[in-house]
Amino acid sequence: MEETIRDLIKLRSSNLVSVDYDANLSGFNFIGVVDNFSDLEKLNDTPIHIWHIHDGITTLNKFEIERWSVDAPPGSHLLLSEREFDTNLSEYRINGLEIILWNPERLALWLGKTILLNNLNITFKKSNSSDKNNLNHSKKVISTDSPLTLRPQVDLDLWLSEKSWSGISTTPVLLLAKLWFIEGELVNSEGCIEKREWNVLEDPWSSKLSIFLSSSSLDYSPSLKVINPISSNWKNEHELLKEVSPLISEKRQGKPKLSGEITRSMILEHWKFNENNASIKWRNIMIPSWIINVNQKIILHGITGKTHKVKN
C-alpha cells in the first residue's frame, strides 16, 4: 500500500522529495514532502509532509499522534491512516504542527478517484507473499476470488468541460454488473460441433450484452461504494441464452465450390450457438462511474458515458 500511495502522489502532486531524517516515527511512515497536493486545497500554500499509517488491530489515538509530533518536523502534515480514529482528530494543531488526518474511507476514496481519473492499473503487493503466489505475476487471469472492475472509457474532465461543469464536484462509485461464463457448442448446417467457451458482460444499466476481454479490466479494483441496478433489469438464465445467441454465433467462409465449369463460389457457413446444451455461471463485475454533484445528482456511466438518476 505504501509504495502504491507514493506512486499516486507523484502523479497527483509536484516535486515529491524525501528528507534525510528518521522516516519512521512511532509507526508513522514518511512518504515525502510535496510543494502542493492537488487533492487538498487547504494546505496548498505551504510544503506538505505526507505520512502513511499502516492498518492495525486498534484505533489510532491522540497519544500516538502526540508521541509522533514531538519528533516530527515543523510545518503542515497530511496523515493517511489505514486505522480508524475519532473524528475530532481529523484537523487540529499540536506542538506547532498543522495536521490533517484521513481515515481509511477517505484514503480509499482518494485512491479510487485517482485510479479512475488517470485510467491506471495498480497492483498492491503483499510483503509476505510466497514465491508460489508470485508466479506468473504479469499474466492476466480472471479470478473468482478477487474483485473485478472494468477499465473506464469516459474522460471525466472532458465530459464535465463539454457540459460546462468543470467546477462541479464528483464522487467515484462502482455500478454492479455481471460477468457470465458460458460453456457450450457451435453447430453448423452439416451437424459438425465445436466446443467453445465465452465470457459475456451483462450491463444492466444499459441493457446490453457484450463479449468480455480481460484487457478491458483493471488490475486493481478500487474500494468504492457499489450501487445496485433495479432488480428487474437483470436477465435470468433463459433470457441470457436467448439474447447471447446472435452475439456468439458465427459466420465463416466455407470451402470453394464449383459453379458450372469455370467459376467457383464461396459459401458462408453458419455456426449457431446451441442454447439447449450450454452450461453457465456468473460472478459480479464492477463498472467505474461517478456521481455528478449537481442539484439533481446523476450517475455518469464510466463506459457508455450515459447518465442515470441517483436513487434516493
N, C-alpha and C positions, 0 to 999 in steps of 0.2 A: 504493500500500500504506500509506504513512504517514498519509494522510488517512483511510483506512478504519479503521486502528488507533485513531486519535484519536476517531473517531465511536463505535467499540465500547467504548472505555474510558469515554467519557461515559456510556454506557448501563450499564456494569457496575461503576462506582465512583461516588464522590461528590465534588463540588466540584473538578473538573479546572480548574486555573488555570495561566496562563502566567506566566513570570517574566522581568523585564527584564534579561537578560544574554545574552551571546553564546550562541545556541541551537544552534550547530553547531561543536562542538569535536572536531577531528580526525576528522570524518566521523560523529560520534555526533549524531544529530538529535534535538533536545529535543522531547518531546511535551507535557509539563506536569507539574505536581505534583498529587497527589491525597491527600485525608485518609486514605483506606483503599482497598484493592483487594481486592474480594471473592474473587478467584481466587488470592490469595496471602496465606495466613494468617500466614506467618512474619513479615512486615513490617507487619502491620496496626496496631501500636501507635504508629507514627510516620508523619509525612508521607512519601510515596514520590515520588522523582523518576523519571520514566519516559522512556526513550530508545529510539530506533529506529535500527538499523544496517542500511543497505541491503546488498543482495546484492553480491558481488564475486568476482573470479577467484581470490582467495587466501583461506586460512582466517584467522580472527581470532586474533591472537596476544597474548600477555601484554604485549608492549612497547607496542602500540597502546592497550591499556587503561591502562597506566601513564601514557602521554602525556596521555590524556583526563583521568585522575584528578587531575592537577596543577591544572587549572583548574575542575574540577567542584565544585559547591557541597557543603558538608558535609551529612551525613545518609545516608539509605537510598536506594538506586538499583536500579531494575529495568531491565535492558538487553534489548531484544527484537531478536535478531540474525537476519538472513537469511543470515548467513555461518556456516559450521561453525567449531567451536573445540574445543580439548582439554577433556575433561570435568572436568579438575582446576580449570578456571576457572569452573565453574558457581556456586559460592558461596565468597566469600572477602572479606577486608578488606584494604584498601590505602589508605595516606595518611589513615587515619581514616574511610574510607567503607565502609559495609556494602553489598555488591553481590550481586545475584542475576542470573544471565545465562541467558536462554532461547535454546536453539538453534532452527534452522528447524523441526524436528519438533515441539518443544514449542509454538512460536508457532502453527504450523498447527493443532495440536490445540486450542489455545485459541480460535483464530478459528472453527474448525468448531463447537465446543461452543457458543460464544456465538451464532452464527448460527442453529443448530438450536434452542437453548433459547428464543430470542426470535422465531423464525419470521421472520427478516429477509431482505430482498432486498439484496444487496450487489453492486455492480459496481466492479471495480478499473479505474482509469483510467490509461492509459499516457501519460506526458508527451510522447512522440514520435509519437503517433498522428497520421496525416494527416487532413485535412479529409474526405476521401472515407470513411475508416473511421468517422468520427464522424457521418455522415449517418444519419438515421433511428435515432438512438441509443435513443429510447424505444420503438421498435417491437419487439414480441416475435417473434423469429424462431427456428425450430428449426434450429440449425446442426449439421452433421455433423462440424465440426472441434472445437468446444468441448465440454467435459464437460457433462452434463445431470443435474440432481438434482431429485427431486420435493420439493415443499413438505411438511414434516412436518404430520401431522394429530393427533398424540398430544401432550398436555400432560404432559411428563415429570414435573414436580414434582407435579402432581395424581395421576398414576399411582402414583408412589412413595408419596405420602401415603396413598392408598387401600389400599396393600399394607402400610402401617406400616413402610416402608423409607426414610423421609425422610433418614436419616443415611447411607444406602448410597452409596458412590461409583459413578460411571458413566463409561463411556468412549464417546464418539460414534464411530460407524463408518458405513460405507455398504454396503448389500446390493446385489448385482448383479442387474439385471433387463434386459428387452429392450423396445425401442420399435420396433414394426413399422409400416412404411409400405406401405399396400396401395392399389393402383390396380385398379379393376375395374368391374363393371356391376351395376346393379339392373334386374331384368326383371319386368314384370307379366304377368298371365294373357293379355293380348292381344298379347304379344310386343314391347311398347314397351321400349326400352332407355335407361337413363340412365348416363352415365359418371360415376363418383364416385371420391373419394379418402378414405381413413380413416387415422388414426393410432391404433394399438391398443397398449396397455400389457400386456405379459406379466409377471406377477409369479410367478416360480417358487416363492416362499416360501409363497404362499397358493393356488397352482394356479389362478389367476384371470386372466381377460382382461377388460379394460375400455377404454372409449374414452378416449383421452388428450386433455386440454385443455391448451393452452400455459400458461394461467393457473395450472395446478397445479404448475409447476416454479419453482425458484429462479432468479433472475438470475445468481447466483454459485454455483458448485459447490465446496464446501469440500474442501480437500486432507486426506482422511482415509483410514484403512485400508479397503480394499474386501474384502468377504467373499463368496466364491462359493457358490452353492447346490449341492446334489447334482446331478451332471450329468444323471441320469435324469429330473430334474424339468423339464428344458427340453422344449418342444414342437418337433417337426420341422414342416416347411412344410405337409405334408399334414394333420397333426393341427390345426395352427393354422387352416387354411382351413375345415376341418370345424366346429371349435368356434366360430369367429368368425361363421359364417353367421347364427345366431339373434340375435347381438348387433347386426349392422349391416343385416339385412333389416328392412323397414318395412311397417307397415300404415297406409294413408292413407284418408281419407274420399273416396269416389268421387262421381261426379255423381249427383244425384237421379234416380230412375226412377219412371215411373207404375206404380201398382199398382191396377188397376181404373180407375174413372172419377174417384175423389175423392182417395184418399191417394197420397202419394209416399213411397218408401222410399229410405234411404241405405245403400249397399252399401260395405263396406270393401274397398279394393284391396290385394292383397298384392304387394309389390315384393321379390322374393327375390334374394339375392346369388348371382351366377353364379361359383361357386368354380372352374369349369373354365376361365375366361377372366380370370384375375387375375394381376397382377404384384406381387411382394412383395420387400421388402428390410428390413433391420433395423440398429439401432445399439444400443450399450449405454446404459442409463439407470440412475441410482443411487437407491436408497431410503434415506432418512435413518433411522438406527436407533441404538440404544445397547446396549452390553454392560453388564449389571447385575452388579456385582462382589459377588455373594453366594457362599456356599460352593461351590455348583454353578453356575458362571456361565451366564447365559442372555442371549439377544439379544431386546430389545424392538423389534418391528417398528414403525417410526415412522408407518406409515399405518394398519394394521389394529389395532394395539395388542395383537396376539398375541405370545407368546413362543416362542422356538426354542432348541434346545440349541446350545451352542458346541462346534464340532468340535475335537477335540484335535489 
